[in-house]
Amino acid sequence: MPSSPNDATALRVLPPSAQPLSAAARAYNLQLARIDKLRSQLAELDTLGQLHRQALHTAVDPLRRQLTQAQRDLAFALDEHLRGKVLSRAQAETARTVLCRWARTLAEDGDAAMRELHDRHSPRPLARLKQDEADALRQRLEAVLGEPLQDDGQGLSAEQLLRAGMERLRRSQDEAQERKRTAAQAKRARKKPGVVERQTAGQLEADTLLRRLFRQLASAMHPDRETDPKARLAKTALMSEANAAYEKRDLVTLLQIQGRAELAAPEAVHQLSDQRLASLTLLLKAQVAELERERAARQNALADEFDLPEGVSSNANTLLQNRIDQTRALEAALAQLADDRAQLEEPARLKRWLNAQRDLSASPAPARA
């Protein structure tokens, strides 16, 4: 099957007649193939994310809405019982604890009525609870990091503090990795100065080639030099794409634009010298590394968005399992809330239920194996 003009492999070097490809040509083609694979994986991740969001909207969101309504109903029902005189002091205290637990969950999602209900029954208002938790989290994070969080004295929530702490930890890890790379480069430079000089020269030549290619495109496609309105719009779009590609050092896209604008003959790449191909390969390797970082970032973003377990990568199977797990958990929670609601129908059953809730809260957590 012939490759698409937008595939990076369409730019590969083909062997002349029956002669084998040179090592430089093979290295160049390998990086093009890697770029195509990474681009395909990024597109798949985008599609997976969209499909999973749609599936959650269809299958999971209705269950979440049912759960929210069931929790609201229970909170209001307990509030009604607390207004009466049928509960003992211990039972009333248990009822308030359960009510505040449900009301807080809903209040943190923006339910003003549940916030008012929580604050009416809790010894500490929700704002105070959240601030105390944020302060405690800040102390733990700063103890781990060994330095204060630089947030300019902002009153960050626990969630914001956790994100800030994780970002600072990642930054520290990146800085440590950069120090290791710098030390390794310095060590190599001391041992093999000739190799480093050749690598530096190759990088300079690669940068020159990239800049020359961009300037050629800018000269040929500058929209201000075009008199035809339709052609000017087309060149404006191409120039915008070229600017973005050059900013990202995206050699493949610049070469593809060059081909679409018919500024180079299709066979031109086959006539490049091994030295020129080696310089282009340096640019392609850097592009591969950037795409790999983008793939990791996108996988992490999907894992965070959909609350995948730590260390689980985002793919079709893990997202499907995530949806199944969420559905089962919500259905089980709804069944439990329906049973709880039935216990509130009459005073005797309510008292037994509250006593069971109190005993459950007082029970020690099971020992870990």
ChimeraX attribute file (.defattr): number of C-alpha atoms within 10 A of each C-alpha:
attribute: neighborCount
match mode: 1-to-1
recipient: residues
	/A:1	3
	/A:2	5
	/A:3	10
	/A:4	9
	/A:5	12
	/A:6	15
	/A:7	19
	/A:8	23
	/A:9	20
	/A:10	18
	/A:11	23
	/A:12	18
	/A:13	22
	/A:14	16
	/A:15	13
	/A:16	10
	/A:17	6
	/A:18	6
	/A:19	8
	/A:20	11
	/A:21	14
	/A:22	13
	/A:23	12
	/A:24	19
	/A:25	24
	/A:26	18
	/A:27	17
	/A:28	24
	/A:29	23
	/A:30	16
	/A:31	23
	/A:32	25
	/A:33	18
	/A:34	19
	/A:35	24
	/A:36	18
	/A:37	17
	/A:38	18
	/A:39	19
	/A:40	13
	/A:41	15
	/A:42	19
	/A:43	13
	/A:44	14
	/A:45	19
	/A:46	15
	/A:47	13
	/A:48	18
	/A:49	23
	/A:50	12
	/A:51	14
	/A:52	19
	/A:53	16
	/A:54	13
	/A:55	14
	/A:56	19
	/A:57	13
	/A:58	11
	/A:59	14
	/A:60	19
	/A:61	15
	/A:62	12
	/A:63	20
	/A:64	18
	/A:65	11
	/A:66	14
	/A:67	19
	/A:68	17
	/A:69	13
	/A:70	18
	/A:71	22
	/A:72	19
	/A:73	14
	/A:74	22
	/A:75	23
	/A:76	16
	/A:77	15
	/A:78	19
	/A:79	20
	/A:80	10
	/A:81	16
	/A:82	17
	/A:83	10
	/A:84	8
	/A:85	9
	/A:86	14
	/A:87	19
	/A:88	10
	/A:89	10
	/A:90	12
	/A:91	20
	/A:92	20
	/A:93	17
	/A:94	20
	/A:95	26
	/A:96	21
	/A:97	17
	/A:98	18
	/A:99	24
	/A:100	24
	/A:101	16
	/A:102	19
	/A:103	28
	/A:104	22
	/A:105	16
	/A:106	20
	/A:107	19
	/A:108	13
	/A:109	12
	/A:110	11
	/A:111	14
	/A:112	13
	/A:113	13
	/A:114	23
	/A:115	21
	/A:116	15
	/A:117	18
	/A:118	27
	/A:119	16
	/A:120	14
	/A:121	18
	/A:122	17
	/A:123	10
	/A:124	12
	/A:125	15
	/A:126	19
	/A:127	11
	/A:128	10
	/A:129	13
	/A:130	16
	/A:131	15
	/A:132	14
	/A:133	12
	/A:134	20
	/A:135	17
	/A:136	12
	/A:137	18
	/A:138	21
	/A:139	13
	/A:140	13
	/A:141	21
	/A:142	13
	/A:143	11
	/A:144	12
	/A:145	15
	/A:146	9
	/A:147	9
	/A:148	13
	/A:149	16
	/A:150	10
	/A:151	10
	/A:152	6
	/A:153	7
	/A:154	7
	/A:155	12
	/A:156	16
	/A:157	18
	/A:158	18
	/A:159	11
	/A:160	12
	/A:161	19
	/A:162	16
	/A:163	12
	/A:164	18
	/A:165	22
	/A:166	14
	/A:167	12
	/A:168	16
	/A:169	15
	/A:170	12
	/A:171	12
	/A:172	13
	/A:173	12
	/A:174	12
	/A:175	12
	/A:176	12
	/A:177	12
	/A:178	12
	/A:179	12
	/A:180	12
	/A:181	12
	/A:182	12
	/A:183	12
	/A:184	12
	/A:185	13
	/A:186	14
	/A:187	12
	/A:188	13
	/A:189	14
	/A:190	11
	/A:191	11
	/A:192	11
	/A:193	13
	/A:194	11
	/A:195	12
	/A:196	16
	/A:197	12
	/A:198	11
	/A:199	14
	/A:200	12
	/A:201	13
	/A:202	19
	/A:203	18
	/A:204	13
	/A:205	18
	/A:206	21
	/A:207	17
	/A:208	13
	/A:209	17
	/A:210	20
	/A:211	14
	/A:212	12
	/A:213	16
	/A:214	23
	/A:215	14
	/A:216	12
	/A:217	21
	/A:218	17
	/A:219	11
	/A:220	16
	/A:221	23
	/A:222	14
	/A:223	20
	/A:224	9
	/A:225	11
	/A:226	16
	/A:227	9
	/A:228	9
	/A:229	10
	/A:230	10
	/A:231	13
	/A:232	17
	/A:233	13
	/A:234	14
	/A:235	21
	/A:236	17
	/A:237	14
	/A:238	22
	/A:239	21
	/A:240	13
	/A:241	15
	/A:242	25
	/A:243	17
	/A:244	14
	/A:245	17
	/A:246	18
	/A:247	9
	/A:248	12
	/A:249	20
	/A:250	20
	/A:251	23
	/A:252	23
	/A:253	19
	/A:254	22
	/A:255	21
	/A:256	18
	/A:257	21
	/A:258	22
	/A:259	16
	/A:260	13
	/A:261	14
	/A:262	10
	/A:263	14
	/A:264	13
	/A:265	9
	/A:266	12
	/A:267	11
	/A:268	10
	/A:269	17
	/A:270	15
	/A:271	12
	/A:272	13
	/A:273	12
	/A:274	14
	/A:275	13
	/A:276	17
	/A:277	23
	/A:278	21
	/A:279	23
	/A:280	23
	/A:281	25
	/A:282	20
	/A:283	22
	/A:284	25
	/A:285	18
	/A:286	15
	/A:287	21
	/A:288	22
	/A:289	13
	/A:290	16
	/A:291	19
	/A:292	18
	/A:293	12
	/A:294	15
	/A:295	18
	/A:296	15
	/A:297	12
	/A:298	17
	/A:299	20
	/A:300	18
	/A:301	14
	/A:302	21
	/A:303	21
	/A:304	13
	/A:305	11
	/A:306	17
	/A:307	12
	/A:308	17
	/A:309	11
	/A:310	9
	/A:311	8
	/A:312	13
	/A:313	16
	/A:314	23
	/A:315	16
	/A:316	16
	/A:317	10
	/A:318	15
	/A:319	23
	/A:320	15
	/A:321	13
	/A:322	18
	/A:323	19
	/A:324	15
	/A:325	12
	/A:326	17
	/A:327	18
	/A:328	12
	/A:329	13
	/A:330	18
	/A:331	17
	/A:332	12
	/A:333	16
	/A:334	19
	/A:335	13
	/A:336	12
	/A:337	17
	/A:338	15
	/A:339	11
	/A:340	15
	/A:341	18
	/A:342	14
	/A:343	17
	/A:344	19
	/A:345	11
	/A:346	9
	/A:347	13
	/A:348	12
	/A:349	13
	/A:350	22
	/A:351	19
	/A:352	14
	/A:353	18
	/A:354	21
	/A:355	16
	/A:356	13
	/A:357	17
	/A:358	18
	/A:359	12
	/A:360	11
	/A:361	11
	/A:362	9
	/A:363	9
	/A:364	8
	/A:365	8
	/A:366	6
	/A:367	5
	/A:368	4
	/A:369	3
